[in-house]
Amino acid sequence: MPAQDATDRAISMEVAEASDHVTVVLKGHSSIDQKVAYELVLEGASTSRHTGRTSLSAGEESVLSTMRMSAAQPWCISATVTEADGTTYEYSEGTCD
């Protein structure tokens, strides 16, 4: 399957680190109506997961998940997304292996 430009992706991940915590937001913003599946994993002192399936409407932005964790090092945030056509991609930030 050809590589997909990040601007064409139906879901984006935003990570913001403050002095004592890290916040991650998954946003949906598809150019077409479609169903997507995602898994968001936060690893640090403990591990948290959020999995979901949702329908995105063309041209409408939506927040799919917001999670926060301690900024104690090391930490890793990763997300795996599968779009309706089978396209799969990943995001990661932090000290992920």
MDTraj code that builds the backbone (N, CA, C; nanometers):
import mdtraj as md
import numpy as np

residues = "MET PRO ALA GLN ASP ALA THR ASP ARG ALA ILE SER MET GLU VAL ALA GLU ALA SER ASP HIS VAL THR VAL VAL LEU LYS GLY HIS SER SER ILE ASP GLN LYS VAL ALA TYR GLU LEU VAL LEU GLU GLY ALA SER THR SER ARG HIS THR GLY ARG THR SER LEU SER ALA GLY GLU GLU SER VAL LEU SER THR MET ARG MET SER ALA ALA GLN PRO TRP CYS ILE SER ALA THR VAL THR GLU ALA ASP GLY THR THR TYR GLU TYR SER GLU GLY THR CYS ASP".split()
xyz = np.array([
    [0.0846, -0.1171, 0.0000],
    [0.0000, 0.0000, 0.0000],
    [0.0896, 0.1240, 0.0000],
    [0.0609, 0.2256, -0.0807],
    [0.1461, 0.3429, -0.0870],
    [0.1463, 0.4201, 0.0437],
    [0.2569, 0.4894, 0.0690],
    [0.2678, 0.5703, 0.1904],
    [0.1646, 0.6813, 0.1864],
    [0.1072, 0.7096, 0.3006],
    [0.0042, 0.8114, 0.3097],
    [0.0652, 0.9375, 0.3688],
    [0.0397, 1.0500, 0.3049],
    [0.0859, 1.1790, 0.3546],
    [0.0163, 1.2065, 0.4875],
    [0.0886, 1.2583, 0.5870],
    [0.0323, 1.2839, 0.7197],
    [-0.0879, 1.3771, 0.7141],
    [-0.0937, 1.4669, 0.6162],
    [-0.2070, 1.5586, 0.6065],
    [-0.3327, 1.4872, 0.5583],
    [-0.3191, 1.3691, 0.4982],
    [-0.4337, 1.2923, 0.4506],
    [-0.4870, 1.1952, 0.5561],
    [-0.4237, 1.1870, 0.6689],
    [-0.4636, 1.0926, 0.7722],
    [-0.5910, 1.1398, 0.8428],
    [-0.6763, 1.0437, 0.8761],
    [-0.8046, 1.0749, 0.9393],
    [-0.7905, 1.1090, 1.0869],
    [-0.6811, 1.0659, 1.1495],
    [-0.6595, 1.0911, 1.2920],
    [-0.5188, 1.1465, 1.3122],
    [-0.5085, 1.2471, 1.3975],
    [-0.3780, 1.3016, 1.4344],
    [-0.3605, 1.2887, 1.5854],
    [-0.2351, 1.2947, 1.6297],
    [-0.2026, 1.2869, 1.7719],
    [-0.1251, 1.4112, 1.8109],
    [-0.1689, 1.4775, 1.9188],
    [-0.0999, 1.5945, 1.9714],
    [-0.0546, 1.5639, 2.1142],
    [0.0732, 1.5891, 2.1428],
    [0.1287, 1.5646, 2.2756],
    [0.1850, 1.6949, 2.3295],
    [0.1485, 1.7284, 2.4530],
    [0.2000, 1.8482, 2.5191],
    [0.2573, 1.8083, 2.6543],
    [0.3830, 1.8459, 2.6778],
    [0.4489, 1.8124, 2.8034],
    [0.4604, 1.9372, 2.8892],
    [0.4141, 1.9289, 3.0131],
    [0.4290, 2.0352, 3.1122],
    [0.5318, 1.9869, 3.2144],
    [0.5574, 2.0656, 3.3164],
    [0.6609, 2.0287, 3.4131],
    [0.6299, 1.8992, 3.4870],
    [0.5023, 1.8704, 3.5134],
    [0.4689, 1.7531, 3.5932],
    [0.3784, 1.6517, 3.5231],
    [0.3328, 1.6818, 3.4009],
    [0.2460, 1.5878, 3.3321],
    [0.2587, 1.5996, 3.1804],
    [0.2083, 1.4966, 3.1144],
    [0.2043, 1.4911, 2.9684],
    [0.0582, 1.4675, 2.9297],
    [0.0093, 1.5448, 2.8327],
    [-0.1276, 1.5290, 2.7847],
    [-0.1236, 1.4900, 2.6375],
    [-0.2052, 1.3927, 2.6014],
    [-0.2150, 1.3501, 2.4610],
    [-0.3609, 1.3602, 2.4170],
    [-0.3803, 1.4092, 2.2950],
    [-0.5142, 1.4225, 2.2373],
    [-0.5133, 1.3571, 2.0991],
    [-0.6080, 1.2661, 2.0765],
    [-0.6300, 1.2104, 1.9434],
    [-0.7470, 1.2859, 1.8825],
    [-0.7271, 1.3390, 1.7619],
    [-0.8312, 1.4145, 1.6935],
    [-0.8649, 1.3485, 1.5605],
    [-0.9937, 1.3434, 1.5316],
    [-1.0407, 1.2942, 1.4035],
    [-1.0729, 1.4106, 1.3124],
    [-1.0335, 1.3991, 1.1860],
    [-1.0585, 1.5060, 1.0880],
    [-1.0464, 1.4475, 0.9476],
    [-1.1373, 1.3613, 0.9162],
    [-1.1338, 1.2904, 0.7886],
    [-1.1886, 1.3767, 0.6756],
    [-1.1356, 1.3566, 0.5572],
    [-1.1857, 1.4271, 0.4395],
    [-1.3050, 1.3531, 0.3772],
    [-1.3319, 1.2295, 0.4248],
    [-1.4460, 1.1511, 0.3779],
    [-1.5172, 1.0895, 0.4983],
    [-1.6445, 1.0533, 0.4818],
    [-1.7139, 0.9781, 0.5860],
    [-1.6508, 0.8393, 0.5922],
    [-1.6117, 0.7979, 0.7134],
    [-1.5524, 0.6644, 0.7261],
    [-1.5498, 0.6204, 0.8710],
    [-1.5340, 0.4896, 0.8889],
    [-1.5165, 0.4320, 1.0217],
    [-1.3679, 0.4109, 1.0433],
    [-1.3219, 0.4382, 1.1644],
    [-1.1814, 0.4193, 1.1993],
    [-1.1725, 0.3461, 1.3328],
    [-1.0603, 0.2789, 1.3532],
    [-1.0305, 0.2128, 1.4797],
    [-0.8958, 0.2652, 1.5268],
    [-0.8792, 0.2748, 1.6595],
    [-0.7533, 0.3254, 1.7132],
    [-0.7238, 0.2638, 1.8488],
    [-0.5957, 0.2630, 1.8816],
    [-0.5513, 0.2229, 2.0145],
    [-0.4463, 0.3233, 2.0591],
    [-0.4668, 0.3809, 2.1756],
    [-0.3747, 0.4768, 2.2350],
    [-0.3166, 0.4126, 2.3598],
    [-0.1818, 0.4120, 2.3707],
    [-0.1140, 0.3501, 2.4841],
    [-0.0193, 0.4512, 2.5466],
    [-0.0324, 0.4710, 2.6787],
    [0.0576, 0.5575, 2.7556],
    [0.1340, 0.4681, 2.8522],
    [0.2679, 0.4734, 2.8445],
    [0.3521, 0.3922, 2.9317],
    [0.4467, 0.4821, 3.0094],
    [0.4530, 0.4599, 3.1373],
    [0.5420, 0.5346, 3.2260],
    [0.5526, 0.4552, 3.3545],
    [0.5167, 0.5170, 3.4674],
    [0.5145, 0.4457, 3.5942],
    [0.4103, 0.3337, 3.5904],
    [0.3065, 0.3511, 3.5087],
    [0.2055, 0.2481, 3.4839],
    [0.1690, 0.2548, 3.3361],
    [0.0821, 0.1657, 3.2925],
    [0.0400, 0.1633, 3.1520],
    [-0.1114, 0.1842, 3.1442],
    [-0.1527, 0.2741, 3.0553],
    [-0.2953, 0.2992, 3.0304],
    [-0.3215, 0.2801, 2.8818],
    [-0.4386, 0.2223, 2.8507],
    [-0.4773, 0.2002, 2.7117],
    [-0.6186, 0.2521, 2.6887],
    [-0.6393, 0.3042, 2.5709],
    [-0.7748, 0.3409, 2.5275],
    [-0.7902, 0.2933, 2.3845],
    [-0.8852, 0.2044, 2.3622],
    [-0.9135, 0.1580, 2.2267],
    [-1.0529, 0.2045, 2.1894],
    [-1.0721, 0.2295, 2.0615],
    [-1.2030, 0.2738, 2.0177],
    [-1.2255, 0.2518, 1.8705],
    [-1.3522, 0.2545, 1.8334],
    [-1.3969, 0.2514, 1.6941],
    [-1.5019, 0.3613, 1.6845],
    [-1.4935, 0.4389, 1.5786],
    [-1.5893, 0.5479, 1.5640],
    [-1.6106, 0.5804, 1.4172],
    [-1.7172, 0.6507, 1.3899],
    [-1.7446, 0.7003, 1.2551],
    [-1.7079, 0.8477, 1.2499],
    [-1.6305, 0.8841, 1.1504],
    [-1.5930, 1.0237, 1.1299],
    [-1.6720, 1.0790, 1.0124],
    [-1.7211, 1.2006, 1.0277],
    [-1.7930, 1.2691, 0.9198],
    [-1.6960, 1.3588, 0.8447],
    [-1.7095, 1.3618, 0.7151],
    [-1.6199, 1.4413, 0.6309],
    [-1.6201, 1.5872, 0.6733],
    [-1.4994, 1.6413, 0.6896],
    [-1.4823, 1.7828, 0.7180],
    [-1.5137, 1.8264, 0.8596],
    [-1.5479, 1.7340, 0.9481],
    [-1.5792, 1.7694, 1.0866],
    [-1.4682, 1.7200, 1.1792],
    [-1.4118, 1.8106, 1.2589],
    [-1.3089, 1.7714, 1.3543],
    [-1.3744, 1.7281, 1.4843],
    [-1.3192, 1.6242, 1.5445],
    [-1.3706, 1.5760, 1.6728],
    [-1.2549, 1.5253, 1.7585],
    [-1.2697, 1.5389, 1.8887],
    [-1.1716, 1.4847, 1.9828],
    [-1.2154, 1.3428, 2.0162],
    [-1.1279, 1.2470, 1.9890],
    [-1.1588, 1.1061, 2.0114],
    [-1.1134, 1.0587, 2.1482],
    [-1.0037, 1.1140, 2.1971],
    [-0.9510, 1.0729, 2.3261],
    [-0.8570, 1.1799, 2.3797],
    [-0.8644, 1.2035, 2.5100],
    [-0.7694, 1.2900, 2.5796],
    [-0.7240, 1.2146, 2.7037],
    [-0.5935, 1.1993, 2.7181],
    [-0.5390, 1.1294, 2.8348],
    [-0.4219, 1.2089, 2.8903],
    [-0.3989, 1.1930, 3.0189],
    [-0.2900, 1.2636, 3.0864],
    [-0.2149, 1.1636, 3.1746],
    [-0.0833, 1.1834, 3.1818],
    [-0.0002, 1.0980, 3.2670],
    [0.1107, 1.1801, 3.3298],
    [0.1732, 1.1252, 3.4320],
    [0.2871, 1.1905, 3.4969],
    [0.4014, 1.2041, 3.3973],
    [0.4747, 1.3152, 3.4089],
    [0.5887, 1.3371, 3.3193],
    [0.7167, 1.2758, 3.3738],
    [0.7055, 1.1930, 3.4783],
    [0.8235, 1.1252, 3.5307],
    [0.8858, 1.0422, 3.4189],
    [1.0142, 1.0541, 3.4001],
    [1.0834, 0.9849, 3.2910],
    [1.1108, 0.8413, 3.3304],
    [1.1216, 0.7507, 3.2402],
    [1.0897, 0.7664, 3.0978],
    [0.9404, 0.7450, 3.0743],
    [0.8894, 0.7993, 2.9656],
    [0.7510, 0.7765, 2.9256],
    [0.7442, 0.7573, 2.7745],
    [0.6389, 0.6895, 2.7318],
    [0.6175, 0.6619, 2.5893],
    [0.4677, 0.6704, 2.5614],
    [0.4330, 0.7397, 2.4553],
    [0.2948, 0.7465, 2.4095],
    [0.2928, 0.6962, 2.2659],
    [0.2044, 0.6007, 2.2383],
    [0.1931, 0.5501, 2.1017],
    [0.0460, 0.5323, 2.0647],
    [0.0188, 0.5476, 1.9368],
    [-0.1163, 0.5282, 1.8856],
    [-0.1074, 0.4516, 1.7540],
    [-0.1993, 0.3589, 1.7357],
    [-0.2125, 0.2846, 1.6108],
    [-0.3520, 0.3106, 1.5569],
    [-0.3597, 0.3462, 1.4301],
    [-0.4868, 0.3828, 1.3665],
    [-0.5088, 0.2940, 1.2439],
    [-0.6320, 0.2472, 1.2267],
    [-0.6697, 0.1749, 1.1057],
    [-0.7919, 0.2444, 1.0462],
    [-0.7770, 0.2883, 0.9221],
    [-0.8861, 0.3559, 0.8529],
    [-0.9731, 0.2541, 0.7788],
    [-1.0874, 0.2990, 0.7274],
    [-1.1860, 0.2106, 0.6641],
    [-1.1289, 0.1317, 0.5468],
    [-1.0353, 0.1912, 0.4728],
    [-0.9787, 0.1220, 0.3554],
    [-0.8649, 0.0263, 0.3921],
    [-0.8389, 0.0110, 0.5231],
    [-0.7336, -0.0798, 0.5673],
    [-0.5995, -0.0126, 0.5908],
    [-0.5873, 0.1145, 0.5556],
    [-0.4631, 0.1878, 0.5796],
    [-0.4371, 0.1931, 0.7300],
    [-0.3165, 0.1539, 0.7707],
    [-0.2780, 0.1553, 0.9113],
    [-0.1534, 0.2401, 0.9272],
    [-0.1497, 0.3201, 1.0335],
    [-0.0301, 0.4000, 1.0630],
    [-0.0169, 0.4166, 1.2134],
    [0.1024, 0.4580, 1.2538],
    [0.1329, 0.4719, 1.3967],
    [0.1934, 0.6074, 1.4246],
    [0.1733, 0.6516, 1.5483],
    [0.2393, 0.7703, 1.6020],
    [0.3096, 0.7270, 1.7304],
    [0.4210, 0.7919, 1.7630],
    [0.4836, 0.7680, 1.8929],
    [0.5644, 0.8893, 1.9342],
    [0.5685, 0.9122, 2.0642],
    [0.6506, 1.0187, 2.1223],
    [0.7033, 0.9717, 2.2562],
    [0.8151, 1.0277, 2.2950],
    [0.8776, 0.9907, 2.4207],
    [0.9896, 0.8905, 2.3973],
    [1.0150, 0.8106, 2.4985],
    [1.1255, 0.7156, 2.4920],
    [1.0753, 0.5767, 2.4543],
    [1.0090, 0.5673, 2.3410],
    [0.9540, 0.4405, 2.2928],
    [1.0642, 0.3579, 2.2279],
    [1.0608, 0.2267, 2.2530],
    [1.1586, 0.1353, 2.1911],
    [1.1078, 0.0836, 2.0597],
])
top = md.Topology()
chain = top.add_chain()
for i, resn in enumerate(residues, 1):
    res = top.add_residue(resn, chain, resSeq=i)
    for name in ("N", "CA", "C"):
        top.add_atom(name, md.element.get_by_symbol(name[0]), res)
traj = md.Trajectory(xyz[None], top)
